[in-house]
Amino acid sequence: MFDNKQLKALIIPLVIEQLLAVTVGFADTIMVSNVGEAAVSAVSLVDSINILLINVFSALATGGAVVAAQFIGQGSQKKAREASQQLILITAVLASLIMVLSLIFNQSILSLVFGKVDSEVMSNAVIYFFFSALSYPFIALYNAGAALFRAIGNSKISMINSFIMNVINIILNAILIFGFQLGVLGAVVATLIARITGCIVILYMLRSKKNDIYIDDYLHIRVQLVYIKKILAIGIPSGLENGMFQIGKIMVQSLVATFGTYAIAANAVSSNLAQMMIIPGMAIGLAMVTVTGQCIGAREYEQASYYVKKLMKMAFGSMFVLSLLIAFASPYIFPLYSLSTKTTDLAYQCVWLHAIFCFIVWPLSFTLPNALRAANDAKFTMSVSIASMWIFRYYFSFILANDFHLGLLGVWIAMIIDWCVRAIAFIYRYHSGKWKDKQLI
């Protein structure tokens, strides 16, 4: 169903898109770091909440993409378009509700999650969280639109839009942070404007009837529960999985916050570089949803297995090269952050720890399960991920950090143990063949 040329056309734009997204986060942190470590710490803390919510939105988008991809594989374009309308509808409603709650309970949420942090860090965090919340509906709808384009194998659209968003973000960051001296406020306003623009552009492009999936009237979408149930069959387990995963990370972040500002900053910087290392795996994971979903919709299970193996080999190879490249380059990257020697040394250790294990284990933990989700086996991936998150990443973080006195390194070691447990479970599930028995459409 997909030749090498088609796979390249799908994956390369996804890699570029992920690279752009991570690069902007990287640039944001560098620019904000010039304001001070309190600003970097505030952005890092709030971004853990932002990532939680964005992952929930992405999980919903994945549900819509799986349903649409399976209908496309089945040859039912009309049903794919109807399912797409329902994805846009429920995404808009959910994101707007979360935005309102975040605006109302801004400081209460931050205090509940992170407890007592330095007053300067908290004041910056309040500002960053408020304007981040305003962007939730826009980033959620952008993700939904991008997922629908990927479902039909057109990843160039989301790449182009990501480029537009990121250029706007970087330019406005420079103007607002350095030109107007707005610090954290400048960074988050730039992000808000970029997300609004990206949302408007991708929803406009989704109106074109030249696409296999299009929505020509956003104002008169009727509720169709039959499609919403199918989307939520993937979206809810994936959302719970992603949500619990990020909640666990936030709670671990609260542990990191007790180590001091230098540890928070080191964690933020090393996390930026770690995100860059997994770009190929993330991109191939998104492609896995499209490819496997269309194969499953066409009931071509042997082809699905063939493409899963092929895409996994690509993930391992590309992550091996990129992880080591970034790790070796890290001594030349860290000076860009204007950090103390103590913070830099700790970040360097975390980066190398991540580099050594991520290209071996990460694809099995996070790329492979996308094949299971695309085959409607999302409940299994949810169960494994949630259990592993709480038992191994969360509890082991406290044990290794406090009882074994490893501090931030203990938190990163616990993360790797979590990866290994997930990898074993997902390999077993894939080879069992039980994912082939799940019917969605």
Secondary structure, 3 states (H helix, E strand, C coil): CCCHHHHHHHHHHHHHHHHHHHHHHHHHHHHHHCCCHHHHHHHHHHHHHHHHHHHHHHHHHHHHHHHHHHHHHHCCHHHHHHHHHHHHHHHHHHHHHHHHHHHHCHHHHHHHHHCCCCHHHHHHHHHHHHHHHHCHHHHHHHHHHHHHHHHCCCCHHHHHHHHHHHHHHHHHHHHHHHHCCCCHHHHHHHHHHHHHHHHHHHHHHCCCCCCCCCCCCCCCCCCCHHHHHHHHHHHHHHHHHHHHHHHHHHHHHHHHHCCCHHHHHHHHHHHHHHHHHCHHHHHHHHHHHHHHHHHHHCCCHHHHHHHHHHHHHHHHHHHHHHHHHHHHHHHHHHHHHCCCHHHHHHHHHHHHHHHHHHHHHHHHHHHHHHHHHHCCCHHHHHHHHHHHHHHHHHHHHHHHHHHCCCCHHHHHHHHHHHHHHHHHHHHHHHHHCHHHHCCCC
